[in-house]
Amino acid sequence: MFTTRGSVKTDNAAKYLVQLCKHFAHKVTVDLGETSGDVAFPMGPCTITATDDALIFDGQSEKAEGIEKMKGVIIVHLDKFAWREAPLDYRWEDGQA
């Protein structure tokens, strides 16, 4: 199992959490809570968590390519929603479980 943990600093984390989850829910199953959302991407599950100053992404996939695709989907969509804050500084730590 391949994993990734990503983060991006933003003062609008809660807003972007809701936007991302509602957008992804048009295509995949999403369980949105108060401060986090579980997204069932085709390449694997990802939990998105909003803190006071950041969004945190915890994803898993059976394949390394799945992790790269997941990160790409997240970046493309968040960059669109957060265009006023561009460029966002994404930090990713990939691993294996």
KAJOLIN-V683254 format. One record per residue. N is the residue number from 1. RES is the residue in one letter. PSI is psi as a letter, one per 40 degrees, with the letter a starting at -180 (NA if undefined). BURIAL is + if it has 24 or more other C-alpha atoms within 12 Angstrom, else -. Layout:
n = {N N}
res = {RES RES}
psi = {PSI PSI}
burial = {BURIAL BURIAL}
//
This chain:
n = {1 2 3 4 5 6 7 8 9 10 11 12 13 14 15 16 17 18 19 20 21 22 23 24 25 26 27 28 29 30 31 32 33 34 35 36 37 38 39 40 41 42 43 44 45 46 47 48 49 50 51 52 53 54 55 56 57 58 59 60 61 62 63 64 65 66 67 68 69 70 71 72 73 74 75 76 77 78 79 80 81 82 83 84 85 86 87 88 89 90 91 92 93 94 95 96 97}
res = {M F T T R G S V K T D N A A K Y L V Q L C K H F A H K V T V D L G E T S G D V A F P M G P C T I T A T D D A L I F D G Q S E K A E G I E K M K G V I I V H L D K F A W R E A P L D Y R W E D G Q A}
psi = {h i i i h i i h h i e f d d d d d d d d d d d d e d d i h h h h a d e i h h h g i d e i i h h h h h a d e i h h h h i i i d i d d d d d d d d d d d d d d d d d d f d d e i h i g h h h h i a h NA}
burial = {- + + + + + + + + + - - + + + + + + + + + - - + - - - - - + + + - - - + + + + + + - + + + + + + + + - - - + + + + + + + + - - - - + + + - + + - + + + - - + + - + + - - - - - - - + - + - + - - -}
//
